[in-house]
Amino acid sequence: MDKPSKKDLKEQYKNRVIIGGVYCVKSSGTDHLWLRATTDMQGSKNRFAFSVSTNFCPEMCMIEAWKQFGAATFSFEILEKIEKKETQTTSEFSDDVNTLLELWIEKRNGEISELSRSAI
């Protein structure tokens, strides 16, 4: 089996399906919920998994809960995904993802005691 060339790998990367959306990070030790928007859902999920595996808090706003309850109590949950359309610019896709985050913030405001949000 032939090894793919760098040119082929670059082409595959450029033609990949880009998935963004809204996710939340929560800890079973607290009722805090951190909503986040991303234009790269898989990358965000991978960064979170790496943070948990190395016990390195991914964000300063979570550090107190991270220290108190431990990395193992934190989970990553995808709330909604959207796919970047071929005709969308990066900026337009980012705007769509941030709008989706605002909708989720409105939806979740009454459900939780503390809400922290972050847009792209």
C-alpha positions in Angstrom: 0.0 0.0 0.0 1.4 3.4 -1.0 2.0 6.1 1.5 -0.1 9.3 0.6 1.9 12.2 -0.7 2.1 15.5 1.1 0.1 17.0 -1.8 -2.7 14.4 -1.4 -2.8 15.0 2.3 -3.0 18.7 1.9 -5.9 18.3 -0.6 -7.7 16.0 1.8 -7.3 18.5 4.6 -8.6 21.4 2.4 -11.6 19.3 1.3 -12.6 18.0 4.8 -16.1 18.7 6.2 -15.8 21.5 8.8 -18.1 21.1 11.7 -18.7 23.8 14.3 -21.3 24.4 16.9 -22.0 24.8 20.6 -20.8 22.6 23.4 -20.8 22.7 27.1 -18.3 21.7 29.8 -19.8 20.7 33.1 -18.6 19.1 36.3 -20.6 16.5 38.3 -19.3 18.2 41.4 -21.0 21.5 40.8 -24.0 23.0 39.0 -21.8 25.3 36.9 -22.1 25.0 33.2 -19.7 26.6 30.7 -21.1 27.1 27.2 -18.7 27.5 24.3 -18.9 28.0 20.6 -16.3 26.6 18.2 -15.7 26.5 14.4 -13.8 23.2 15.0 -15.8 20.8 17.1 -13.4 17.9 16.8 -10.4 20.1 17.7 -12.2 21.5 20.8 -13.2 17.9 21.9 -9.5 16.8 21.4 -8.2 19.7 23.4 -10.6 19.0 26.3 -9.7 15.3 26.3 -6.0 16.2 26.5 -6.7 18.7 29.3 -8.5 16.0 31.3 -5.8 13.4 30.6 -3.0 15.8 31.7 -5.0 17.3 34.6 -4.4 20.8 33.1 -7.4 23.1 33.4 -8.4 24.3 29.9 -9.7 27.7 31.0 -9.0 30.1 33.9 -12.7 30.5 34.7 -12.9 26.8 35.5 -9.8 26.5 37.7 -11.5 26.7 41.1 -13.9 23.9 40.3 -11.1 22.0 38.5 -9.0 22.1 41.7 -11.9 21.3 44.0 -13.6 18.5 42.2 -10.8 17.2 39.9 -10.5 16.7 36.1 -12.3 13.4 36.1 -15.6 15.1 37.1 -15.6 17.3 34.0 -17.4 16.3 30.8 -17.7 17.6 27.3 -21.2 17.6 25.8 -22.0 18.6 22.2 -25.3 20.6 22.2 -25.6 21.4 18.6 -23.5 21.0 15.5 -23.5 22.9 12.2 -21.6 22.2 9.0 -19.8 24.9 7.1 -21.3 25.4 3.7 -19.0 25.4 0.7 -20.2 29.0 -0.2 -19.6 30.3 3.4 -16.6 32.4 4.3 -14.8 31.6 7.5 -16.2 34.9 8.9 -19.7 34.0 8.0 -19.4 30.5 9.5 -18.0 32.1 12.7 -20.9 34.5 12.9 -23.4 31.6 12.5 -21.7 29.6 15.3 -21.8 32.7 17.6 -25.5 33.3 16.8 -26.1 29.7 17.7 -24.3 30.2 21.0 -26.5 33.2 21.8 -29.6 31.1 21.2 -28.3 28.4 23.5 -27.5 31.0 26.2 -31.1 32.3 26.1 -32.4 28.7 26.2 -30.2 27.7 29.2 -30.4 30.9 31.3 -33.3 29.8 33.5 -32.0 26.3 34.0 -28.7 26.8 35.8 -27.3 28.7 38.6 -24.1 29.9 37.0 -23.5 30.3 33.3 -20.2 31.1 31.7 -20.1 31.6 28.0 -17.4 32.1 25.4 -17.7 33.0 21.7 -15.1 32.5 19.1 
